[in-house]
Amino acid sequence: MPTFVESKLLFEASTNNTWTWGKTTEYSTQYAAKFRVKAGPRKSVRVSSVVNQGMLDVPFTMYMSSKSTGVKVQTTGTWRGVSSWDPRHTVKVLD
């Protein structure tokens, strides 16, 4: 008689960024998946998950001005970070 098994996968993608003024900000994304699998006695189930991840380098120019002094400042730099997307899952009952 087939048995129903419920399984969960949890994986995380995270990154941190360091800005030129010394502050570090961390971001984290969690992906969760739940599977209901039908497998017979003495059968194994293989679940595989993949998520795309890419490094980002985004150049920027920032303009600031002081209302009190009228001083204007231009700052350029590169924001660096990580992006993750498109989680995919495969469930296979093994013989």
Number of C-alpha atoms within 10 A of each C-alpha: 6 10 11 11 11 10 12 10 13 10 13 11 16 14 14 13 15 13 13 10 6 8 8 10 10 10 12 12 12 10 15 10 13 11 14 11 17 14 18 14 8 7 12 12 16 9 15 11 14 12 14 11 14 10 11 12 12 10 10 10 9 9 9 11 11 9 8 6 7 9 9 10 10 9 9 10 13 13 14 15 17 16 15 17 13 10 14 11 14 10 13 13 13 10 9
